Amino acid sequence: MVAPPAGHMVVGIAHIRVRLPENHSLKGKRRVMQSLMGQVRNRFGVAVSEVADHDDWQRGTIGISAVGNSRPVINGALDKVLDFIEGTCLVEVVETDIEILNFS
């Protein structure tokens, strides 16, 4: 494997839409989303935030980003985050969009 050139940066972005089928209030949604995002942040060291659907108590959209110098590593990290979110059973993942950007 060839080392990336000096100054090479890879940014991975994940946009994840989730559903909270058992939730019945915005307060409950906030509790679940904050717990989920905290777990993701602590376990994987990525930036994570709720980016849309703030006033919908049964849907949420999470944005996640990771930065490094290897496309396969960043892609693998975002795949692991997605697998973790799906495995928590806190939310139902309904749509994902992952984009990997290269900068020189």
N, C-alpha and C positions, 0 to 999 in steps of 0.2 A: 504494500500500500504506500502510495506516495504522500509525503507530508504536504499539508496545504501551504501555499505561499505565505510569507510573512505578512501580517496585517489582514489575513483572510478571516471573515466573520460570517457565521451562519446563524440566522434567526428563524426559529420555528414558532408558528402561531397556530393555535387551535381555537376554534369557535365551536362551542358545544351547546346545543339546545337540549334542555331536559324537561321532563314532566314530573310533577310531584302528585301522583294520583291519590294518595292518602291524606293530602294536606287540605285544610279547610279555612285557613286564615293567612294574612300577610305576616303576622307574628310567627306563626308556625313555619312558614316558608323561610323567613329570615334566619330562624334558628337552624333549620336544615342546611341552607345554603352556606351560612357562616361556618358551620361545623365541617361541611364537605370541603370548602375552600381552604380552611385551616389545615385539615388533614393533608390535602394535596400540597400546599405550600411547605409544610413541615417535612413531609416524606420525600418530596422530589426536588425541593429547592427551586421551584419555578415561580414566576410571577402569575398571580391569578386574581381575577376580579369578576364580579357580576356586571355584565355590560349591557343588558337589555331585559325587558319584561319585568321591570321593577314593581309595577303595580298589579301584576297578574299572580294570584296566589297559587296557581297550579302549574305555572311554567316559569322557566328561568333560562338565561343564556350566560354562559361562563366563557370568559376569554382567558387564555393561558399563553404565556410566551416563555421561551427558553433560548439562551444564547450560548454559542460555543464556536469551535473551529472545525467541526466535522459534521457533515450532513447526515451520515448514518447514525451517529451518536444522538444528535438532536431529534431525528425522526424516531429513533428507538425510545428516547425518553418520553416523547409525546404519546407514543403508542402505549407505553407502560402507564402513563397518567390516565389515558382513556380506559384501559383495562381495569385499573383500580377503581375509577368512578363507576364503571358498569358493575363491578363486583361488590360495591358497598351496599347495594339495595336501598340506598337512601333516595335515589332518583332513578327515573327511567330515561336513558339516553335516546332521544328521538332523531337527532341529526348532528353530524359532525363535519367539520371542514378544517382540514389541516393544510397549511401552506408553509413551505420551506424557502427562505430567501437567502441568496448568497451575496455577500458584499466583499469587495476587494479593498 
